Amino acid sequence: MAIIITDECINCGACEPECPNTAIYEGGAEWKYSDGTSLMGMITTLNGDTVQSDKENEPIDMDVYYISPDKCTECVGFHDEPQCAAVCPVDCCIDDKDLRESQDELMAKKDFMHLD
């Protein structure tokens, strides 16, 4: 599953620099697949969609920091636990119960975004 940031977010920004996938954005900011990843040019996502990696996508939240579920791997392949949740002073980085992904799916997403 991906991590979500709840409305209890105080916009402190502690989570943003901790994300190894650059999946966390300030409220109102547009997000891109290419931000902080190895993705360039036209890509085919793991969902089978073909998109331009540097296309700006609509913000998921306008008021508080948010996490792009298309980029969140729960830090699998990087850390033992989601770093956003580890540093959040108000515990508003929580599991998204509506988006369940296996360890294998999260690792595949990490490998897709970060070519070694």
N, C-alpha and C positions, 0 to 999 in steps of 0.2 A: 504494500500500500504506500501511497505517498503521504507526506506530512502536510498538514494545513496549518495556517495561522488563524487563530480565532479573533473575533472582534475585541477581545480583551487586550490585544496588542497595544502597547504604549508608544509604538514607533521609535523605540530606542536605537534600532539598527544593529544591535549586537549580533543578530543571526546572519545578516547578509554576507559579511566577509568570511564567515565560517563555512559556507557552502562550497564543496569542491566542484559542483556542477554549475555554479552561477545560476541557480534556479530560483533564487530569492530576489524579489524586486520591491522597491518602495511603492507604496500605493500610488496609482495613477501612471506609473512608468510602464511603457511598452516593453515586451520581452522578445528575445530572439533565440533561436536554437544555437546560433553561432557564438553567443556570449559565453566565454569561458570554456568552450569546447573545441574539438578538432574539426567540427563540421564546417564545410565550405561549399558554396555553390548550391546547385539543386540537390536535394536529398530525398530519399524515400524513408519516411519514418517507420518505426516498428509496427505502426497501425496500417501501413501501406499507403499513406498519403504522400504525395510528392509536393514539396514546398521549397521555396528559396530559403536557405539557412539564415540569411541575414534580413529576412522580412520581419518587420516590426508587427508583433501580434498585440491585440487589444489587452489592456490591463485586466487582470482577474478581479482586482479590488481597487477601488479609487481612494479609499480612506486609510487603510493600514497596509503594512508589508504583506506580501503574498508569495506563495510558492507555486511555480509552474509545475503541474503534475506531469507534464510531458518530459520534464528534465530531472525531477526528483527521483533519486535512487535510495533514499534513506541512508545515504553515505555508504551503501554496500560497495565493497571494493576499495574503500578509502579508510574507513574508521569502523569501530565496533558498535557505534551507536550514532543516531542522527545528531550532528553537531549543533544544529539550530536549537533543538530541544535541550541540549546540554548547557547552552549558554543563555537561554531565555530567562530573564529575571522574573517573569510573571507566568511561566509555564503555559504559554499560549500556543506553542508548537506541538501539535498532537497528531496522532494517527488519523488519517482520513478513512473512516469506516466505510465510505462509499466507493473507495478505490483500493481493491485488494490485489496485490502482486506478490508472486512467490520470490524467494531468494534468487532463483534462476532467472526470472523475468527482470528483476532489478539489476542483476549482474549483466544481462544482455543489454539493458538500457545503458549501463555504464560503459560497456565495451563499444556500443554504437556511437556514443558521444566522444569517447576519448581513445583515439587511435594511438597505440604505443609505438 
